[in-house]
């Protein structure tokens, strides 16, 4: 393993067999039915975090019309998600020292406070703008735990033959929330061009009516999201244990490295940094790309509603395919690298197709709804479905580093890439074909790194051989 292999003491289980005279005995383990309730609560919270984060991108035309937002405002509202990862070391420390319940409660509190701020119905547009930005930032502060704790939850509660599947569900549901915002927003909030059927003499009166109508519909969306987040916060407060009474596997019971030692181990492991970049660059770019997908598709004469449907199906396809591939990985353990190679090769081809289709004036490729839908959905399927496979490979590579710390580092890197991209977008948002080329290049870069990566399965070895 990378910089240094794990020692026998680091692999030693915390729970010992009843007969210590035998050299190898099965460690007593048990899986609980309540694990599905824990996974459901976590997934619903992740769903809402993704939905709140992506509220404004799909309705950017309406928000600009109703609140006097600039296009840079939309990019900044998406940017608050990556900015929320700035104190990621604090959240990883809390997860490592206090457990999943404490860190998730804090994240849920940030979410409900942020959703409340966004829905305060003030008439002063400047104050309303600051409240919305503040709410988005607070929601972003929930990201380090929501996006990093999935593998920790799966290891803590699920048996080895269900871990990748549980990781896929916990890590991809936030993407599904972002996908639903592509549908909920455009369906509930009318676009300005759908409400300006007026005569010139009555333009001022109709414009005021139109603005009030759009504001009311946006307010309805904000109220609904606040209500759902508040209910989930109460549910997590009422019941969300950090761990089961008895661990489900040897790996779940084994000793982990301390917090500081874990950080040193990760930063000194070249193989981990290599595969972390392979994950962070394409997922970071596609997060920023999908957040402004409406702006990217506008030059192709794609309406706000159609852009929402394209974004929805691209993410939903990735979530469904990701869970299926994770279940497949559970049944054929030890093949994570091969799965990633196939996924990123497909992502490279699909993103190239989408980029060339958007440049139809130069390439003369047919730019139809079918080609845009197909290419964009394939991009989402290949990149988003790779997330749980990457997370499982990270943990196998650096075990016994705690799962929360490992995934916290890589999700921070991914959000750093997203943040840099969106920060640049705030200053250069007039013509976005360069963003499509960034997506294509990131997929090809990831594919090259994966091809040269040497995989290892330390945690799987412990579960398979020590528990036999």
N, C-alpha and C positions, 0 to 999 in steps of 0.2 A: 504493500500500500504506500503510495506517494512518498512522503518524507520519511515516515517510519511506520512499521507495522505494529498492530496492537499486541500487547503483551498478554500472557496467560492470566495475570491478575485483573487486567481490564476486561477480559472475557468471562471472568468468574461470576456465576449467577449469585444473586442476592438471596434467593430461596434455595435451600439445600435439600437433598433427599433425606429421608428418615434414616437410612443406613449409610453412615459415612465410611464404612469399611470397604464398600464396593467402589471401584475406581470411577465408573460411569453409571449413573442412574438417571432415569427420566425425572425431570423437574416437574413437580405438580403444577398444573396450569388448568385454567377454566375460562370458557367464554360465556358471557352473560347476554341474555336476550335484550337487556336494557341498552346494549351497545348501539342498537338501531335508533333508539330514542335520542341518545347522545349525538349520534351522527346526524340525525334529522334536525335537531336544534342548531347545531353548528352550521349545517348546510343552509338552513333558512336564514340565519344571520348573515352568512357569506353572500347569499342571494341578494339580500336587501342592501348590503354594502356595495355590491357591484351595480345594483340598480340606481342607487342614489348617486354614485360616482358618475354614471353615464346619463344623468337626467337631461343635461343641457345640449349635448352634441346633436342628438336626433331632432331637436326642436330649435336649432340655432337660429333659423330664419324668423321664427315666431318670437323668440326671446329678444332678438335684435330689434324687432318691430315694437314689442311691448315695453321693454325696459331700457331702450336706448343703449343696448350693449353694442360694442364693436366686435368684429371678428376675433380680435385679440383677446377680448373678454372670454369668449367661448373656449379658446385654447387655454387660458389661465384657469378657468373652472375645471377643465380636465387635468391641468397641471397640478392642482392641489392634491390629487391622489398620490403621485410620486413624491411631492413635497412632504406629505405625511409620513414618509419613511425616514425622514431625517433623524429622529430619535430611535432608530431601530435597535440600537444596542441596548437601550433601556428596556424595551419590550422583550427582547430576547433574554435579558437577565431576569426579568420578572417571570417569564415563562419557565425558565430553568430553576429558579429558586422557590417560587410560590405555586407553581403548577398551572395547569391549563385553565382552571376555573377562575382564578384571580385575574389572569391576563385577559381572558375573554370577557369578564364582567367589566373591566376597565374599557375595553374596546367598545362594548355594547353601550356603555355610558356615553362615550364620545359620539357614537352614532346617533343616539336619541337626542342628545343636546344639539348636535349639528342639524338634524332634521327639524328640530323645534325652531332653531334660529332662522332657517330658510323659509319657514311657513308663517313668520310673524307678518301680519297684513298691514304694513305701514304704507302710507301714500307717498312719502318722500322717496323718489326714485333713487337718489344718491344713497340714502340710508339703507334702502332695500337692497341696493347693489352690494353694500358692505356686509349686510347680514347674510346674503346668499353666498358670498365668497367665504365668510367665516364659517358658515355651515358646511361648505364643501371641504374646507381644511380640516375641520373636526372629524368629518367622515373619513378623510384620508388618514387620520391618525389611527383609525381602526385597522388599516391595511396591514401593518407588520404582523399582527397576530392572525388576522383572518386569512391572509395569503400564505402564512408560514406554518400554521399549526396542524394542517391536514395530515401530514405524515406522522407527527407526534400522536395525534388522536388514533390513527389506524394502528400504530405499533402498540399503543397503550391498551386498546380495547379489542382488537381483532386478531384472529389466528393468522399464521403465516400464509395460508392459502386464500385469505381474503384481504390481505393488506393492500395490495396494489389497487384492488377494486375500491376499497374504502378511501384510499388516498385520492383516487380519481374523482369520486363523488365529492369529497370535501374540498378539493382544490379547484374543481371545474364549475361548481355551482355559482361562484361569484361571477364567472363569465356568462353563465346563463342569465343571471340578474341583469347584467349589462345588455344582453341580447333582448330581454323582454322590454327594456327601456326603448329599444328601437321601434317597438310596436306600440307600447302604451302611450308614449309621448306623441308621435304623429297622429294616432287615432283619436286621442282626447283633445289635443291642442291643434286647432286649425292653422294652416300656413297662411301668411298674409295674402298670397295671390289667390287663395280660395275664398276670400272674404271681400275683395275689392272689386265688386261688380256694381260700380256707382257711376252716376253722371258727374261731369266736371263741376257743375254748379253746386252739387251737394257733397263734394269731396271732403270738406272739412268736417261736416257733421258725421258722415259715415266713417271717417278715419277715427274720430273719437269713440264712436260706438264699437268699431272693430278692435281698437286697442283695449277697451274695457272688457270686451268678450274674450280676447286672447288672454288677458291677465287673469280673468276669472277661471278659465280652464287650466292655466298653469297653476293657479292657487289650489285648484281641486287635486291636481297631481301631487303637489307638495303636501297637502293635508293627508292624502291617502298614504303616502310613503311614511310620513311621520307616525301615523296610527299603527302601521304594520311594524315599524321599528320599535315603538313603545311596547307593543304586545310581546315581541320577542325578547326585549330586555327584561320584562317581568318574568317570562318563562325561564330564562337563564338564571335570573336571581332566585327563583323558586327551586329549580332543580337543574344542576349541571355539575356532577362530581368530576374531580380531576382525574381519578383513576379507579378501576374496579378493585374489590377486596383482594382478589387473586389475579395475577397477571395471566394473559392468554398464551404466552410463549416464553421460551428461554431468553430470547432477545429482549423482550419487554421487562424481564426480571433482572437482567444483567447490569453490572455497574457501568456508569457512563463517566466520561472525563469531566473534570470541573470546568466552570465557565471560562476562566482565563486560559487554561490549557487547551480548551476546544478552539478558541480563537487563534491561538498560536499554531495549532495543528492544521487548521484550515488554510491560514495564510502561508504556511510553509509547505503545503502539498501542491506540487506543480500539476499533477493530474486533476485534482479538484478544481484548481483555477482554470484549467484548460476546458473542462466540461462545463464549468459555471459560465464562462464566456459563451460557449456554444448554446447555452440556454438563454442567457440574459439578453444577448443582442437581438435575435429574432423576436422573442416574446416582448421585449421592451419596445421594439419598433412597431410591431403589429398592434400593441396596446394604444400607442399614440396615433397610429394610422386609422384604427377603427373608431377612435374618439372623434375624429374629424372627417369620417367617411362621407358625410353629407356634403361637406365642402369640396372633397375630392371629386365626387360624382356630379356636382353641379355643372361643370363645363361640358359634361357628356349629356346634358339635358335630362338628367334623372331627377324626378321630383323628390320632395322631402319624404313622402310616404314610401315611394319605391326604394329610396336609399335606406329607409328604415327596415324594409323587408329584406333587402340584400344583407344588411348587417346582422339582422336577426338570424337568418338561416345559416350564415357563415359561422356564427358562434354556436348555434344549436347543433349544427352538424359536427363541429369540433367536440362539443360536450358528449354527444351520443357516441361518436366514434372513439373518443378517449376512454369512456367507461368500457366499451367493448374491447378495446385493445388492452386495457388494464386487466380485464378478466382473462383475456388470452395470455397475458404475461404471468398471471397467477398460475395458470395451468402448465406453462412451459418455462419454468424458472431458469434464469441464467442467459436469457436472450435479449436483454434490454438494449444493448448496443445495436444489434441488427434491426430491431424495431425502429429505433431512432434514425438510423441511416435511411431506411425506406421512407419514413415520414418527412425528413428534411429534404430528401431528393424530390418527393412529390411537391413539397412547399416551394422549392426553387422553380420547378417547372410551372406551377400554377401562378405564382407571383409574376413570372416573366410573361406569361400569357395575358394576365390582367394589365400589366404595364403597357405592353404593346397594343392591346385593344384600346386603351385610353388614348393612345397616340395614333388613332386611325388615320389622321390626315397625312402622317408620314409613312406609316406601315401599310395603309390601305386594307387592314384587317377589318372584317365586319364588326361594327360596334352596335350590337343589338342588346335588347334586354336579356336574351337567353345567354349570350356570351358573357355579359357582365355578371349575371347571376351565377353562372357556372364557375367561372374563374375565381370570383371573390369567395364563393362558398368553399371551393377546394382549398383556397389559402387558409380560411378559418379552420377547416377540418384538419389539415395536416399540422398546422402550428399549434392550435389550441389542444388538440388531442395528445401532443407530445409532452405537455406539462407534467402530468402524473408520472409518466415514464422517466422523465428527467429527474423528478424529485426522488423516486425510488433508487435510481442509479446514484445520485448524490449520497444518499444515506448508506448504501452498500459500499461506496468507495471510501468513505471517511469514518465508518464505524470503528470505535464506540463514541464518536462525537454525538451529543444529543441531537435528536431529530429537529427540534425547534430552532436550535442555533444554526445548524447546517442550512435549513431551508430559509431561515431569516437572512443569512448572508446572500444567498442566490436571489431571493426575491428583492432584496435591497438593490442588488446590481441591475436586475431587470427594470426596476422602477427608476434607477439612476439613468439608464438609457432612455426610458420614456420621458423623464423630466428634461434631459438635455435636448431631446427632439422637440418637445413642445415649447421649451424656452426659445429655441431658434424659430419655431413656427410663429410665435407672437410678434417677431420682427419681420418675418418673410412669409406672409400668408396670402399673397395675391395669386400666385401660380404654383400649384402643388404637384406637378408631375415629378419633381425631384423626390418627393416623399415615396412615390411608387418605386423609384429606382433604389431608394434606401431599403425598402422592404425586400426587393429581389436580392440585393447584395448581402443583406443580413442572413438570408436563408442559405445562400451559397457559402458564406463564411462559416456558418454553423456546421454545414455538411462536411466541410474540409476538416474542422476540428474533431468532429465525431469519428471520422475515418481514421485519424491518427491516435485516437484515445485508446488506452489499454484498460479494459474493464476488470473489475474484481468484485467478489460477492462475500465480504467478511460476515455480514449479519446473517445471510442465508446459510453460510457454512455453520455458524453457531446453532441455528435452529435445526438444521438437518442432521448434523453429526453428534452434537452434544446431547440432544434430546432423544436420540435413538437408544 
